[in-house]
Amino acid sequence: MNTFKFLSKNEIVWRTSLGDYIPLEEIHIEHIKNIMRCLAGLGSMEIPENYQGRCRAEWYDIFLTELKRRRG
């Protein structure tokens, strides 16, 4: 299992296509799903392989873990 810094001072922040920074816990579920589609190469935006210091696979795992956390 991957360990992410969900509970540390280094919170995970996503940078949108408009340049806004959003903490992971504030991103709406539908936005997370859209990001995940883009990370998988199926969405309307192309996300670089290395984005904000993480690869697409790591970002995908982070968002998948966040969705599971929210679903309880």
N, CA, C and O atoms as a Tripos MOL2 file, in Angstrom:
@<TRIPOS>MOLECULE
protein
  288   287    72     0     0
PROTEIN
NO_CHARGES

@<TRIPOS>ATOM
      1 N           0.8400   -1.1890    0.0000 N.3       1 MET1
      2 CA          0.0000    0.0000    0.0000 C.3       1 MET1
      3 C           0.8780    1.2420    0.0000 C.2       1 MET1
      4 O           1.8850    1.3050    0.7060 O.2       1 MET1
      5 N           0.4940    2.2130   -0.7860 N.am      2 ASN2
      6 CA          1.2330    3.4720   -0.8300 C.3       2 ASN2
      7 C           0.8950    4.3230    0.3770 C.2       2 ASN2
      8 O          -0.2380    4.3150    0.8590 O.2       2 ASN2
      9 N           1.8710    5.0470    0.8560 N.am      3 THR3
     10 CA          1.6530    5.9520    1.9700 C.3       3 THR3
     11 C           1.7030    7.3750    1.4430 C.2       3 THR3
     12 O           2.6910    7.7770    0.8270 O.2       3 THR3
     13 N           0.6640    8.1260    1.6750 N.am      4 PHE4
     14 CA          0.6100    9.5140    1.2620 C.3       4 PHE4
     15 C           0.5100   10.3790    2.4990 C.2       4 PHE4
     16 O           0.0950    9.9100    3.5590 O.2       4 PHE4
     17 N           0.8780   11.6060    2.3750 N.am      5 LYS5
     18 CA          0.9320   12.4980    3.5230 C.3       5 LYS5
     19 C          -0.4060   13.1740    3.7600 C.2       5 LYS5
     20 O          -0.4960   14.4010    3.7530 O.2       5 LYS5
     21 N          -1.4610   12.3630    3.9740 N.am      6 PHE6
     22 CA         -2.7880   12.9180    4.2130 C.3       6 PHE6
     23 C          -2.8680   13.6400    5.5450 C.2       6 PHE6
     24 O          -3.6070   14.6130    5.6850 O.2       6 PHE6
     25 N          -2.1160   13.1700    6.5140 N.am      7 LEU7
     26 CA         -2.2420   13.7230    7.8570 C.3       7 LEU7
     27 C          -1.0200   14.5420    8.2680 C.2       7 LEU7
     28 O          -0.8490   14.8490    9.4470 O.2       7 LEU7
     29 N          -0.1930   14.8880    7.3280 N.am      8 SER8
     30 CA          0.9980   15.6530    7.6790 C.3       8 SER8
     31 C           0.8030   17.1330    7.3920 C.2       8 SER8
     32 O          -0.2240   17.5450    6.8520 O.2       8 SER8
     33 N           1.7900   17.9160    7.7570 N.am      9 LYS9
     34 CA          1.7410   19.3520    7.4850 C.3       9 LYS9
     35 C           1.8820   19.6260    5.9920 C.2       9 LYS9
     36 O           1.4910   20.6920    5.5150 O.2       9 LYS9
     37 N           2.4380   18.6720    5.2570 N.am     10 ASN10
     38 CA          2.6150   18.8150    3.8140 C.3      10 ASN10
     39 C           1.3700   18.3010    3.1060 C.2      10 ASN10
     40 O           1.3790   17.2230    2.5110 O.2      10 ASN10
     41 N           0.2960   19.0910    3.1780 N.am     11 GLU11
     42 CA         -0.9380   18.6300    2.5780 C.3      11 GLU11
     43 C          -0.7990   18.5430    1.0640 C.2      11 GLU11
     44 O          -0.0160   19.2700    0.4530 O.2      11 GLU11
     45 N          -1.5660   17.6480    0.4770 N.am     12 ILE12
     46 CA         -1.5490   17.4640   -0.9650 C.3      12 ILE12
     47 C          -2.4470   18.5140   -1.5900 C.2      12 ILE12
     48 O          -3.6040   18.6820   -1.2030 O.2      12 ILE12
     49 N          -1.8870   19.2180   -2.5650 N.am     13 VAL13
     50 CA         -2.5930   20.3070   -3.2290 C.3      13 VAL13
     51 C          -2.5450   20.0650   -4.7290 C.2      13 VAL13
     52 O          -1.4970   19.7320   -5.2820 O.2      13 VAL13
     53 N          -3.6870   20.2360   -5.3820 N.am     14 TRP14
     54 CA         -3.7850   20.0620   -6.8270 C.3      14 TRP14
     55 C          -3.8220   21.4320   -7.4930 C.2      14 TRP14
     56 O          -4.5060   22.3390   -7.0190 O.2      14 TRP14
     57 N          -3.0950   21.5790   -8.5810 N.am     15 ARG15
     58 CA         -3.1120   22.8240   -9.3570 C.3      15 ARG15
     59 C          -4.0160   22.6090  -10.5600 C.2      15 ARG15
     60 O          -3.7780   21.7130  -11.3700 O.2      15 ARG15
     61 N          -5.0490   23.4280  -10.6760 N.am     16 THR16
     62 CA         -6.0140   23.2930  -11.7650 C.3      16 THR16
     63 C          -5.4430   23.8680  -13.0580 C.2      16 THR16
     64 O          -4.3910   24.5080  -13.0590 O.2      16 THR16
     65 N          -6.1540   23.6290  -14.1560 N.am     17 SER17
     66 CA         -5.7250   24.1580  -15.4530 C.3      17 SER17
     67 C          -5.7710   25.6850  -15.4780 C.2      17 SER17
     68 O          -5.1240   26.3080  -16.3200 O.2      17 SER17
     69 N          -6.5250   26.2880  -14.5700 N.am     18 LEU18
     70 CA         -6.6010   27.7420  -14.4770 C.3      18 LEU18
     71 C          -5.5250   28.3230  -13.5660 C.2      18 LEU18
     72 O          -5.4170   29.5410  -13.4200 O.2      18 LEU18
     73 N          -4.7220   27.4400  -12.9480 N.am     19 GLY19
     74 CA         -3.6420   27.8930  -12.0820 C.3      19 GLY19
     75 C          -4.0150   28.0320  -10.6220 C.2      19 GLY19
     76 O          -3.2050   28.4900   -9.8170 O.2      19 GLY19
     77 N          -5.2370   27.6400  -10.2650 N.am     20 ASP20
     78 CA         -5.6670   27.6980   -8.8630 C.3      20 ASP20
     79 C          -5.1490   26.4700   -8.1230 C.2      20 ASP20
     80 O          -5.0440   25.3830   -8.6910 O.2      20 ASP20
     81 N          -4.8300   26.6620   -6.8540 N.am     21 TYR21
     82 CA         -4.3800   25.5510   -6.0120 C.3      21 TYR21
     83 C          -5.5050   25.1760   -5.0590 C.2      21 TYR21
     84 O          -6.0560   26.0280   -4.3610 O.2      21 TYR21
     85 N          -5.8440   23.8700   -5.0390 N.am     22 ILE22
     86 CA         -6.9470   23.3840   -4.2130 C.3      22 ILE22
     87 C          -6.4380   22.2340   -3.3500 C.2      22 ILE22
     88 O          -5.9080   21.2600   -3.8850 O.2      22 ILE22
     89 N          -6.5860   22.3230   -2.0250 N.am     23 PRO23
     90 CA         -6.2270   21.1880   -1.1740 C.3      23 PRO23
     91 C          -7.0690   19.9620   -1.5460 C.2      23 PRO23
     92 O          -8.2450   20.0900   -1.8880 O.2      23 PRO23
     93 N          -6.4720   18.8030   -1.4770 N.am     24 LEU24
     94 CA         -7.1250   17.5570   -1.8830 C.3      24 LEU24
     95 C          -8.5010   17.3860   -1.2550 C.2      24 LEU24
     96 O          -9.4470   16.9920   -1.9380 O.2      24 LEU24
     97 N          -8.6230   17.6720    0.0210 N.am     25 GLU25
     98 CA         -9.8870   17.4470    0.7170 C.3      25 GLU25
     99 C         -10.9820   18.4220    0.2910 C.2      25 GLU25
    100 O         -12.1460   18.2290    0.6430 O.2      25 GLU25
    101 N         -10.6260   19.4680   -0.4610 N.am     26 GLU26
    102 CA        -11.6180   20.4390   -0.9160 C.3      26 GLU26
    103 C         -12.0560   20.2310   -2.3720 C.2      26 GLU26
    104 O         -12.9370   20.9370   -2.8630 O.2      26 GLU26
    105 N         -11.4430   19.2680   -3.0560 N.am     27 ILE27
    106 CA        -11.8060   19.0150   -4.4510 C.3      27 ILE27
    107 C         -13.0990   18.2080   -4.4740 C.2      27 ILE27
    108 O         -13.2230   17.2020   -3.7760 O.2      27 ILE27
    109 N         -14.0540   18.6500   -5.2750 N.am     28 HIS28
    110 CA        -15.3310   17.9450   -5.3900 C.3      28 HIS28
    111 C         -15.1240   16.5660   -6.0260 C.2      28 HIS28
    112 O         -14.2180   16.3720   -6.8360 O.2      28 HIS28
    113 N         -15.9690   15.6300   -5.6490 N.am     29 ILE29
    114 CA        -15.8440   14.2470   -6.1310 C.3      29 ILE29
    115 C         -15.8800   14.1800   -7.6510 C.2      29 ILE29
    116 O         -15.0910   13.4480   -8.2490 O.2      29 ILE29
    117 N         -16.7730   14.9230   -8.2880 N.am     30 GLU30
    118 CA        -16.8380   14.8840   -9.7560 C.3      30 GLU30
    119 C         -15.5590   15.4310  -10.3820 C.2      30 GLU30
    120 O         -15.1220   14.9440  -11.4250 O.2      30 GLU30
    121 N         -14.9610   16.4330   -9.7560 N.am     31 HIS31
    122 CA        -13.6960   16.9670  -10.2570 C.3      31 HIS31
    123 C         -12.6000   15.9140  -10.1240 C.2      31 HIS31
    124 O         -11.7810   15.7550  -11.0300 O.2      31 HIS31
    125 N         -12.5780   15.2020   -9.0170 N.am     32 ILE32
    126 CA        -11.6000   14.1220   -8.8310 C.3      32 ILE32
    127 C         -11.7660   13.0780   -9.9270 C.2      32 ILE32
    128 O         -10.7810   12.6230  -10.5090 O.2      32 ILE32
    129 N         -13.0070   12.6970  -10.2080 N.am     33 LYS33
    130 CA        -13.2500   11.7040  -11.2630 C.3      33 LYS33
    131 C         -12.7820   12.2080  -12.6240 C.2      33 LYS33
    132 O         -12.2180   11.4460  -13.4090 O.2      33 LYS33
    133 N         -13.0110   13.4850  -12.9050 N.am     34 ASN34
    134 CA        -12.5480   14.0750  -14.1660 C.3      34 ASN34
    135 C         -11.0210   14.0630  -14.2430 C.2      34 ASN34
    136 O         -10.4470   13.7380  -15.2830 O.2      34 ASN34
    137 N         -10.3750   14.4180  -13.1440 N.am     35 ILE35
    138 CA         -8.9090   14.4110  -13.1020 C.3      35 ILE35
    139 C          -8.3990   12.9960  -13.3480 C.2      35 ILE35
    140 O          -7.4440   12.8020  -14.0990 O.2      35 ILE35
    141 N          -9.0270   12.0150  -12.7230 N.am     36 MET36
    142 CA         -8.5990   10.6250  -12.8810 C.3      36 MET36
    143 C          -8.7390   10.1680  -14.3340 C.2      36 MET36
    144 O          -7.8880    9.4330  -14.8370 O.2      36 MET36
    145 N          -9.8070   10.5980  -15.0090 N.am     37 ARG37
    146 CA         -9.9630   10.2620  -16.4290 C.3      37 ARG37
    147 C          -8.8170   10.8820  -17.2400 C.2      37 ARG37
    148 O          -8.2570   10.2400  -18.1280 O.2      37 ARG37
    149 N          -8.4810   12.1230  -16.9280 N.am     38 CYS38
    150 CA         -7.3730   12.7850  -17.6240 C.3      38 CYS38
    151 C          -6.0450   12.0810  -17.3360 C.2      38 CYS38
    152 O          -5.2250   11.9080  -18.2380 O.2      38 CYS38
    153 N          -5.8390   11.6810  -16.1020 N.am     39 LEU39
    154 CA         -4.6150   10.9640  -15.7490 C.3      39 LEU39
    155 C          -4.5060    9.6400  -16.4990 C.2      39 LEU39
    156 O          -3.4030    9.1890  -16.8090 O.2      39 LEU39
    157 N          -5.6490    9.0180  -16.7890 N.am     40 ALA40
    158 CA         -5.6770    7.7480  -17.5150 C.3      40 ALA40
    159 C          -5.6460    7.9550  -19.0310 C.2      40 ALA40
    160 O          -5.6560    6.9870  -19.7920 O.2      40 ALA40
    161 N          -5.6110    9.2090  -19.4680 N.am     41 GLY41
    162 CA         -5.5730    9.4990  -20.8920 C.3      41 GLY41
    163 C          -6.9270    9.4690  -21.5690 C.2      41 GLY41
    164 O          -7.0040    9.3970  -22.7950 O.2      41 GLY41
    165 N          -8.0040    9.5240  -20.7820 N.am     42 LEU42
    166 CA         -9.3560    9.4300  -21.3280 C.3      42 LEU42
    167 C         -10.1450   10.7240  -21.2070 C.2      42 LEU42
    168 O         -11.2900   10.7850  -21.6570 O.2      42 LEU42
    169 N          -9.5760   11.7360  -20.6250 N.am     43 GLY43
    170 CA        -10.2950   12.9850  -20.3860 C.3      43 GLY43
    171 C         -10.0170   14.0300  -21.4450 C.2      43 GLY43
    172 O          -9.3690   13.7630  -22.4560 O.2      43 GLY43
    173 N         -10.5180   15.2200  -21.1920 N.am     44 SER44
    174 CA        -10.3920   16.3070  -22.1580 C.3      44 SER44
    175 C          -9.0770   17.0860  -22.0130 C.2      44 SER44
    176 O          -8.7400   17.8770  -22.8950 O.2      44 SER44
    177 N          -8.3420   16.8840  -20.9390 N.am     45 MET45
    178 CA         -7.0700   17.5810  -20.7090 C.3      45 MET45
    179 C          -5.9470   16.5490  -20.6570 C.2      45 MET45
    180 O          -6.1550   15.4040  -20.2570 O.2      45 MET45
    181 N          -4.7670   16.9710  -21.0650 N.am     46 GLU46
    182 CA         -3.5970   16.0990  -20.9770 C.3      46 GLU46
    183 C          -2.7500   16.5450  -19.8020 C.2      46 GLU46
    184 O          -2.3340   17.7010  -19.7220 O.2      46 GLU46
    185 N          -2.5020   15.6280  -18.9000 N.am     47 ILE47
    186 CA         -1.6820   15.9140  -17.7160 C.3      47 ILE47
    187 C          -0.3000   15.3180  -17.9640 C.2      47 ILE47
    188 O          -0.1910   14.1370  -18.2920 O.2      47 ILE47
    189 N           0.7600   16.1180  -17.8130 N.am     48 PRO48
    190 CA          2.1180   15.6150  -18.0700 C.3      48 PRO48
    191 C           2.4630   14.4360  -17.1660 C.2      48 PRO48
    192 O           1.8990   14.2920  -16.0810 O.2      48 PRO48
    193 N           3.3910   13.5950  -17.6160 N.am     49 GLU49
    194 CA          3.8070   12.4270  -16.8300 C.3      49 GLU49
    195 C           4.3200   12.8420  -15.4520 C.2      49 GLU49
    196 O           4.0230   12.1820  -14.4560 O.2      49 GLU49
    197 N           5.0680   13.9000  -15.3920 N.am     50 ASN50
    198 CA          5.5380   14.4100  -14.1050 C.3      50 ASN50
    199 C           4.8510   15.7430  -13.8520 C.2      50 ASN50
    200 O           5.1330   16.7400  -14.5150 O.2      50 ASN50
    201 N           3.9540   15.7420  -12.8900 N.am     51 TYR51
    202 CA          3.1580   16.9300  -12.6040 C.3      51 TYR51
    203 C           3.2810   17.2720  -11.1300 C.2      51 TYR51
    204 O           2.8860   16.4860  -10.2690 O.2      51 TYR51
    205 N           3.8190   18.4260  -10.8440 N.am     52 GLN52
    206 CA          3.9930   18.8940   -9.4720 C.3      52 GLN52
    207 C           4.7800   17.9040   -8.6240 C.2      52 GLN52
    208 O           4.4670   17.6980   -7.4510 O.2      52 GLN52
    209 N           5.7930   17.2960   -9.2130 N.am     53 GLY53
    210 CA          6.6790   16.4050   -8.4720 C.3      53 GLY53
    211 C           6.1830   14.9800   -8.3060 C.2      53 GLY53
    212 O           6.7960   14.1910   -7.5860 O.2      53 GLY53
    213 N           5.0860   14.6420   -8.9580 N.am     54 ARG54
    214 CA          4.5510   13.2760   -8.8850 C.3      54 ARG54
    215 C           4.2060   12.7870  -10.2840 C.2      54 ARG54
    216 O           3.8220   13.5760  -11.1470 O.2      54 ARG54
    217 N           4.3430   11.4830  -10.5050 N.am     55 CYS55
    218 CA          3.9780   10.9280  -11.8000 C.3      55 CYS55
    219 C           2.4630   10.7140  -11.8530 C.2      55 CYS55
    220 O           1.7870   10.7480  -10.8240 O.2      55 CYS55
    221 N           1.9380   10.4940  -13.0600 N.am     56 ARG56
    222 CA          0.4870   10.3010  -13.2250 C.3      56 ARG56
    223 C          -0.0320    9.1290  -12.3970 C.2      56 ARG56
    224 O          -1.1110    9.2100  -11.8090 O.2      56 ARG56
    225 N           0.7340    8.0410  -12.3500 N.am     57 ALA57
    226 CA          0.2960    6.8690  -11.5840 C.3      57 ALA57
    227 C           0.1710    7.1980  -10.0960 C.2      57 ALA57
    228 O          -0.7650    6.7460   -9.4360 O.2      57 ALA57
    229 N           1.0970    7.9700   -9.5770 N.am     58 GLU58
    230 CA          1.0310    8.3450   -8.1590 C.3      58 GLU58
    231 C          -0.1790    9.2450   -7.9050 C.2      58 GLU58
    232 O          -0.8980    9.0610   -6.9230 O.2      58 GLU58
    233 N          -0.4040   10.2340   -8.8070 N.am     59 TRP59
    234 CA         -1.5840   11.0910   -8.6570 C.3      59 TRP59
    235 C          -2.8530   10.2540   -8.7180 C.2      59 TRP59
    236 O          -3.7730   10.4740   -7.9300 O.2      59 TRP59
    237 N          -2.9180    9.3000   -9.6350 N.am     60 TYR60
    238 CA         -4.1090    8.4540   -9.7680 C.3      60 TYR60
    239 C          -4.3660    7.7070   -8.4550 C.2      60 TYR60
    240 O          -5.4980    7.6550   -7.9740 O.2      60 TYR60
    241 N          -3.3110    7.1340   -7.8840 N.am     61 ASP61
    242 CA         -3.4410    6.4180   -6.6010 C.3      61 ASP61
    243 C          -3.8930    7.3510   -5.4790 C.2      61 ASP61
    244 O          -4.7060    6.9670   -4.6390 O.2      61 ASP61
    245 N          -3.3690    8.5680   -5.4670 N.am     62 ILE62
    246 CA         -3.7590    9.5440   -4.4450 C.3      62 ILE62
    247 C          -5.2580    9.8320   -4.5420 C.2      62 ILE62
    248 O          -5.9650    9.8170   -3.5350 O.2      62 ILE62
    249 N          -5.7360   10.0940   -5.7620 N.am     63 PHE63
    250 CA         -7.1550   10.4080   -5.9350 C.3      63 PHE63
    251 C          -8.0440    9.1890   -5.6690 C.2      63 PHE63
    252 O          -9.1300    9.3340   -5.1080 O.2      63 PHE63
    253 N          -7.6030    8.0060   -6.0580 N.am     64 LEU64
    254 CA         -8.3710    6.7970   -5.7750 C.3      64 LEU64
    255 C          -8.4850    6.5770   -4.2670 C.2      64 LEU64
    256 O          -9.5530    6.2260   -3.7660 O.2      64 LEU64
    257 N          -7.3910    6.7830   -3.5530 N.am     65 THR65
    258 CA         -7.3940    6.6530   -2.0940 C.3      65 THR65
    259 C          -8.3260    7.6840   -1.4690 C.2      65 THR65
    260 O          -9.0390    7.3760   -0.5140 O.2      65 THR65
    261 N          -8.3250    8.9020   -1.9980 N.am     66 GLU66
    262 CA         -9.2040    9.9490   -1.4740 C.3      66 GLU66
    263 C         -10.6750    9.5940   -1.7020 C.2      66 GLU66
    264 O         -11.5040    9.7960   -0.8140 O.2      66 GLU66
    265 N         -11.0020    9.0700   -2.8770 N.am     67 LEU67
    266 CA        -12.3950    8.6510   -3.1340 C.3      67 LEU67
    267 C         -12.8200    7.5560   -2.1680 C.2      67 LEU67
    268 O         -13.9240    7.5960   -1.6250 O.2      67 LEU67
    269 N         -11.9590    6.5920   -1.9550 N.am     68 LYS68
    270 CA        -12.2740    5.5030   -1.0140 C.3      68 LYS68
    271 C         -12.4440    6.0410    0.3990 C.2      68 LYS68
    272 O         -13.3260    5.5940    1.1330 O.2      68 LYS68
    273 N         -11.5980    7.0060    0.7880 N.am     69 ARG69
    274 CA        -11.6980    7.5950    2.1290 C.3      69 ARG69
    275 C         -13.0330    8.2900    2.3060 C.2      69 ARG69
    276 O         -13.6570    8.1710    3.3610 O.2      69 ARG69
    277 N         -13.4840    9.0150    1.2890 N.am     70 ARG70
    278 CA        -14.7350    9.7420    1.3840 C.3      70 ARG70
    279 C         -15.9610    8.8250    1.4120 C.2      70 ARG70
    280 O         -16.9870    9.1580    2.0060 O.2      70 ARG70
    281 N         -15.8410    7.6960    0.7780 N.am     71 ARG71
    282 CA        -16.9600    6.7340    0.7520 C.3      71 ARG71
    283 C         -17.0410    5.9300    2.0350 C.2      71 ARG71
    284 O         -18.0070    5.2050    2.2710 O.2      71 ARG71
    285 N         -16.0130    6.0690    2.8620 N.am     72 GLY72
    286 CA        -16.0180    5.4270    4.1710 C.3      72 GLY72
    287 C         -15.8020    3.9820    4.1020 C.2      72 GLY72
    288 O         -15.7820    3.3110    5.1340 O.2      72 GLY72
@<TRIPOS>BOND
     1     1     2 1
     2     2     3 1
     3     3     4 2
     4     3     5 am
     5     5     6 1
     6     6     7 1
     7     7     8 2
     8     7     9 am
     9     9    10 1
    10    10    11 1
    11    11    12 2
    12    11    13 am
    13    13    14 1
    14    14    15 1
    15    15    16 2
    16    15    17 am
    17    17    18 1
    18    18    19 1
    19    19    20 2
    20    19    21 am
    21    21    22 1
    22    22    23 1
    23    23    24 2
    24    23    25 am
    25    25    26 1
    26    26    27 1
    27    27    28 2
    28    27    29 am
    29    29    30 1
    30    30    31 1
    31    31    32 2
    32    31    33 am
    33    33    34 1
    34    34    35 1
    35    35    36 2
    36    35    37 am
    37    37    38 1
    38    38    39 1
    39    39    40 2
    40    39    41 am
    41    41    42 1
    42    42    43 1
    43    43    44 2
    44    43    45 am
    45    45    46 1
    46    46    47 1
    47    47    48 2
    48    47    49 am
    49    49    50 1
    50    50    51 1
    51    51    52 2
    52    51    53 am
    53    53    54 1
    54    54    55 1
    55    55    56 2
    56    55    57 am
    57    57    58 1
    58    58    59 1
    59    59    60 2
    60    59    61 am
    61    61    62 1
    62    62    63 1
    63    63    64 2
    64    63    65 am
    65    65    66 1
    66    66    67 1
    67    67    68 2
    68    67    69 am
    69    69    70 1
    70    70    71 1
    71    71    72 2
    72    71    73 am
    73    73    74 1
    74    74    75 1
    75    75    76 2
    76    75    77 am
    77    77    78 1
    78    78    79 1
    79    79    80 2
    80    79    81 am
    81    81    82 1
    82    82    83 1
    83    83    84 2
    84    83    85 am
    85    85    86 1
    86    86    87 1
    87    87    88 2
    88    87    89 am
    89    89    90 1
    90    90    91 1
    91    91    92 2
    92    91    93 am
    93    93    94 1
    94    94    95 1
    95    95    96 2
    96    95    97 am
    97    97    98 1
    98    98    99 1
    99    99   100 2
   100    99   101 am
   101   101   102 1
   102   102   103 1
   103   103   104 2
   104   103   105 am
   105   105   106 1
   106   106   107 1
   107   107   108 2
   108   107   109 am
   109   109   110 1
   110   110   111 1
   111   111   112 2
   112   111   113 am
   113   113   114 1
   114   114   115 1
   115   115   116 2
   116   115   117 am
   117   117   118 1
   118   118   119 1
   119   119   120 2
   120   119   121 am
   121   121   122 1
   122   122   123 1
   123   123   124 2
   124   123   125 am
   125   125   126 1
   126   126   127 1
   127   127   128 2
   128   127   129 am
   129   129   130 1
   130   130   131 1
   131   131   132 2
   132   131   133 am
   133   133   134 1
   134   134   135 1
   135   135   136 2
   136   135   137 am
   137   137   138 1
   138   138   139 1
   139   139   140 2
   140   139   141 am
   141   141   142 1
   142   142   143 1
   143   143   144 2
   144   143   145 am
   145   145   146 1
   146   146   147 1
   147   147   148 2
   148   147   149 am
   149   149   150 1
   150   150   151 1
   151   151   152 2
   152   151   153 am
   153   153   154 1
   154   154   155 1
   155   155   156 2
   156   155   157 am
   157   157   158 1
   158   158   159 1
   159   159   160 2
   160   159   161 am
   161   161   162 1
   162   162   163 1
   163   163   164 2
   164   163   165 am
   165   165   166 1
   166   166   167 1
   167   167   168 2
   168   167   169 am
   169   169   170 1
   170   170   171 1
   171   171   172 2
   172   171   173 am
   173   173   174 1
   174   174   175 1
   175   175   176 2
   176   175   177 am
   177   177   178 1
   178   178   179 1
   179   179   180 2
   180   179   181 am
   181   181   182 1
   182   182   183 1
   183   183   184 2
   184   183   185 am
   185   185   186 1
   186   186   187 1
   187   187   188 2
   188   187   189 am
   189   189   190 1
   190   190   191 1
   191   191   192 2
   192   191   193 am
   193   193   194 1
   194   194   195 1
   195   195   196 2
   196   195   197 am
   197   197   198 1
   198   198   199 1
   199   199   200 2
   200   199   201 am
   201   201   202 1
   202   202   203 1
   203   203   204 2
   204   203   205 am
   205   205   206 1
   206   206   207 1
   207   207   208 2
   208   207   209 am
   209   209   210 1
   210   210   211 1
   211   211   212 2
   212   211   213 am
   213   213   214 1
   214   214   215 1
   215   215   216 2
   216   215   217 am
   217   217   218 1
   218   218   219 1
   219   219   220 2
   220   219   221 am
   221   221   222 1
   222   222   223 1
   223   223   224 2
   224   223   225 am
   225   225   226 1
   226   226   227 1
   227   227   228 2
   228   227   229 am
   229   229   230 1
   230   230   231 1
   231   231   232 2
   232   231   233 am
   233   233   234 1
   234   234   235 1
   235   235   236 2
   236   235   237 am
   237   237   238 1
   238   238   239 1
   239   239   240 2
   240   239   241 am
   241   241   242 1
   242   242   243 1
   243   243   244 2
   244   243   245 am
   245   245   246 1
   246   246   247 1
   247   247   248 2
   248   247   249 am
   249   249   250 1
   250   250   251 1
   251   251   252 2
   252   251   253 am
   253   253   254 1
   254   254   255 1
   255   255   256 2
   256   255   257 am
   257   257   258 1
   258   258   259 1
   259   259   260 2
   260   259   261 am
   261   261   262 1
   262   262   263 1
   263   263   264 2
   264   263   265 am
   265   265   266 1
   266   266   267 1
   267   267   268 2
   268   267   269 am
   269   269   270 1
   270   270   271 1
   271   271   272 2
   272   271   273 am
   273   273   274 1
   274   274   275 1
   275   275   276 2
   276   275   277 am
   277   277   278 1
   278   278   279 1
   279   279   280 2
   280   279   281 am
   281   281   282 1
   282   282   283 1
   283   283   284 2
   284   283   285 am
   285   285   286 1
   286   286   287 1
   287   287   288 2
@<TRIPOS>SUBSTRUCTURE
     1 MET1         2 RESIDUE 1 A MET
     2 ASN2         6 RESIDUE 1 A ASN
     3 THR3        10 RESIDUE 1 A THR
     4 PHE4        14 RESIDUE 1 A PHE
     5 LYS5        18 RESIDUE 1 A LYS
     6 PHE6        22 RESIDUE 1 A PHE
     7 LEU7        26 RESIDUE 1 A LEU
     8 SER8        30 RESIDUE 1 A SER
     9 LYS9        34 RESIDUE 1 A LYS
    10 ASN10       38 RESIDUE 1 A ASN
    11 GLU11       42 RESIDUE 1 A GLU
    12 ILE12       46 RESIDUE 1 A ILE
    13 VAL13       50 RESIDUE 1 A VAL
    14 TRP14       54 RESIDUE 1 A TRP
    15 ARG15       58 RESIDUE 1 A ARG
    16 THR16       62 RESIDUE 1 A THR
    17 SER17       66 RESIDUE 1 A SER
    18 LEU18       70 RESIDUE 1 A LEU
    19 GLY19       74 RESIDUE 1 A GLY
    20 ASP20       78 RESIDUE 1 A ASP
    21 TYR21       82 RESIDUE 1 A TYR
    22 ILE22       86 RESIDUE 1 A ILE
    23 PRO23       90 RESIDUE 1 A PRO
    24 LEU24       94 RESIDUE 1 A LEU
    25 GLU25       98 RESIDUE 1 A GLU
    26 GLU26      102 RESIDUE 1 A GLU
    27 ILE27      106 RESIDUE 1 A ILE
    28 HIS28      110 RESIDUE 1 A HIS
    29 ILE29      114 RESIDUE 1 A ILE
    30 GLU30      118 RESIDUE 1 A GLU
    31 HIS31      122 RESIDUE 1 A HIS
    32 ILE32      126 RESIDUE 1 A ILE
    33 LYS33      130 RESIDUE 1 A LYS
    34 ASN34      134 RESIDUE 1 A ASN
    35 ILE35      138 RESIDUE 1 A ILE
    36 MET36      142 RESIDUE 1 A MET
    37 ARG37      146 RESIDUE 1 A ARG
    38 CYS38      150 RESIDUE 1 A CYS
    39 LEU39      154 RESIDUE 1 A LEU
    40 ALA40      158 RESIDUE 1 A ALA
    41 GLY41      162 RESIDUE 1 A GLY
    42 LEU42      166 RESIDUE 1 A LEU
    43 GLY43      170 RESIDUE 1 A GLY
    44 SER44      174 RESIDUE 1 A SER
    45 MET45      178 RESIDUE 1 A MET
    46 GLU46      182 RESIDUE 1 A GLU
    47 ILE47      186 RESIDUE 1 A ILE
    48 PRO48      190 RESIDUE 1 A PRO
    49 GLU49      194 RESIDUE 1 A GLU
    50 ASN50      198 RESIDUE 1 A ASN
    51 TYR51      202 RESIDUE 1 A TYR
    52 GLN52      206 RESIDUE 1 A GLN
    53 GLY53      210 RESIDUE 1 A GLY
    54 ARG54      214 RESIDUE 1 A ARG
    55 CYS55      218 RESIDUE 1 A CYS
    56 ARG56      222 RESIDUE 1 A ARG
    57 ALA57      226 RESIDUE 1 A ALA
    58 GLU58      230 RESIDUE 1 A GLU
    59 TRP59      234 RESIDUE 1 A TRP
    60 TYR60      238 RESIDUE 1 A TYR
    61 ASP61      242 RESIDUE 1 A ASP
    62 ILE62      246 RESIDUE 1 A ILE
    63 PHE63      250 RESIDUE 1 A PHE
    64 LEU64      254 RESIDUE 1 A LEU
    65 THR65      258 RESIDUE 1 A THR
    66 GLU66      262 RESIDUE 1 A GLU
    67 LEU67      266 RESIDUE 1 A LEU
    68 LYS68      270 RESIDUE 1 A LYS
    69 ARG69      274 RESIDUE 1 A ARG
    70 ARG70      278 RESIDUE 1 A ARG
    71 ARG71      282 RESIDUE 1 A ARG
    72 GLY72      286 RESIDUE 1 A GLY
